[in-house]
């Protein structure tokens, strides 16, 4: 709501940890099952006129600033409740996938940040596998997983303590 980040928004991934914000961050509470309300809100806030209005309202100071009261009065196109509910239901699965991917990426980042230093200083090493990875992973002749995905790690390797 202030400075270079005025008007920027995002989706907070699922978390068991309470999330705290300061007075310069707006937080929309979307009820017990936010995924059912999220698609319409995010798509509305992504519209050019919404973002342009934020920049107009927030300008005029040494540092751009917008208040929660100013955010609340930016007009949004609001169709009948049934249309919003239908829209949200159609897109809820996609947003559920987005949230799950964000959570998985966070876990993978944490794992990388934990494992990489150990690989670099020799606490952990990569050893050869005695498995036929090509058949176990459904690899095609080019070494790609069937369906167009490539290998993330080198074949014939495994993690082990060393």
N, C-alpha and C positions, 0 to 999 in steps of 0.2 A: 504494500500500500504506500510505500515511500521509496524515493530514489530511483535508481536505474531499473529496479525490479517492479516498479509500479505497473499494475495490470497483468502481471504474469500469474499463472495459476497452474495447479497440478493436482493429480490424484494421489492421496496418501495410501500407500499399500496397507494391507491388513497387518495388524500388529497386536500382540498380547500386551505390549508395553504401552502405558498411557502416553499420549502425545501431547506435548505442551507447546503453546505458541505465545508470542508476545503481542503487544498491542498493535504492531505494524503488520500483522498477518490476519487476514480474514479466514474464518473457518465456518463452513456451512454444515450444519447438523442435518443429516438426512434420515433420521430415525433409526430404528433397530436393524433394518435391512437396507442400508444405503444404496446397494446395487440396484434396487428397484426404482430409485429416484435419480440416480446419477446421469444416465444418458441424456435426458432432456436438458438438465442444468449445464453439463459440460458443453453440449452442442450449442446451447444458447449463448454461453459465455465465449464461445469460439467465433461467433459471428463478427465480421469486420466492424459493423456499427457499434457493437458493445465495446470492443477494444478502443475504437476511435473516440467514443464518448468518455472512456476512462482517461485517455490522454488529454482531451479537451478540459475536463473537469480538474485534472491533476496539474495542469500547467499554470503558469503565472507566479510561481514562487522560485526561489533559488534552487530548491530541490522539489521535484514533483511529489505531490502528496494527495491522497484521497482518503476520505473517512468512510466508516461503515454506513453512516447515514446517506452519504452521497452514492455509495454503491447500491443501496437499497432502492433508490429512486430512479435508477437507470431503467428505462422501459424495456420490457421483454415482450415479444409476441407470445401471447398465452392462449392457445386454442382450448377448446373444452377439455375438461378433466379426462374424459374417456379417450380422447385422441392422445393426450400425453401418456396415459397409462398404456395404451397400445404401443406407442413409440418406445417407451421404456421397456416393455416386455420383449419387443423384437430385438432390442439392442443389449439387453441385460447380459446375455450369454457372452457377447463380445467383450463387454466391460469386465465381466468376471474373469475372462481369459487374460485381459490386460493386467488386472490386479494379481492374478496368480503368477503371470510372467514376471511382474515387478518383484514379487516376494521371492520367486526362484532366483532371479538375478541377484537379489540382495544376499541370499544364502551362498550362491556361487562366488560372489565377490568376497564374502567373509572367508570362505574356504580357500580361495586363491591367496588372500592376504595372510592367512595362517600357514598355508603350505609352502608358498614360494620362498620365504626366508629360510625354511628348513631345507628345501632343495638346494638353495644357493650356498648354504654353509655346510652341506654334506650330512646333516642329521637324517635326511631321507634320501633314498636313491631310487632310480627306475631300473627294474630288472626285466629280463626276457620272460615271456610266457611260453608254456609248452602247449598252447591251445591252437586250434585251427580257427583263427579269428575270421577268416573269409567266410567260412560256413556258419559260424556262430552268430555273426553280425549281418548276415544276408548281404555280403558285399558282392558287387558286380565285378567284371574283369578289369575295370578301370580303378578299382579300389574304393569306389564310392558305395555308400549304403543305398540299397534299392530305394527309389523314390526321389533321388537327386541330392540327398544330404551327404556331406563329406565327413571323413574321420576328424575328430577333434584332437586326439592324441595319436602318436605314431603307433602303427600296428606292431605287435610283438613285444609290447612293453607292459609293465605293471608297476604299481607303487609298492614299496616295502621299506621297512626300517633298516637302516644300515649304518 
